[in-house]
Amino acid sequence: GQQVMQIPQYQHVQEGEDFTTYCNSSTTLSNIQWYKQRPGGHPVFLIQLVKSGEVKKQKRLTFQFGEAKKNSSLHITATQTTDVGTYFCAGPSGNEKLTFGTGTRLTIIP
Amino acid sequence: SAVISQKPSRDICQRGTSLTIQCQVDSQVTMMFWYRQQPGQSLTLIATANQGSEATYESGFVIDKFPISRPNLTFSTLTVSNMSPEDSSIYLCSVEGAAGSPYEQYFGPGTRLTVT
């Protein structure tokens, strides 16, 4: 079945440093979604990308969808303590249900 | 958007018993889903709750173990039957197709289940 892998699994950064998580799917995706889950919380939708090569920005967050629509990335500029959490990408599988990536857990060192 | 509540928020159950988790949405939605998430792990889809018909289960999950109901467009239940310690996990309800948000999934706060 479809697999969606993310690297790194964990990332510890100093506050103010940049952070990037990469998402790779074993199959071509019609779209990719990103979610953030704070410690002890539930996943919260961040964004959806649909077009090949698409780039979207939300303040300090930049999301990119690869040209082949099999990979994506999330880059956070100048991290803040509020960015702490696990970031998941998710893409539709063959039955159109979302397959969530393995996640990247971000911790911030003040 | 959609606001989702789940009951109970947590429970500790004995092996061999069953627990029913309720999911209530504040508006009508097209799709309702049930996920399982082990601490520190990703989300695994259990099934899609279909209104007025049997749920659609993902590979590895069966109706006898996880019976699901969805009597209307705002409510669903998931039962974890004949529980074993391996069922200890967080169970999350999610919805898709809320008004103004056709493809976003909104998640409930989750139910933390511990089986002893």
Interface residues (C-beta under 8 A of the other chain):
Chain A: G1 N31 Q33 Y35 G41 H42 P43 V44 F45 Q48 F88 K97 L98 T99 F100 G101 T102 G103 R105
Chain B: F33 G40 Q41 S42 L43 T44 L45 T48 E58 S59 L92 S94 Y103 E104 Q105 Y106 F107 G108 P109 G110
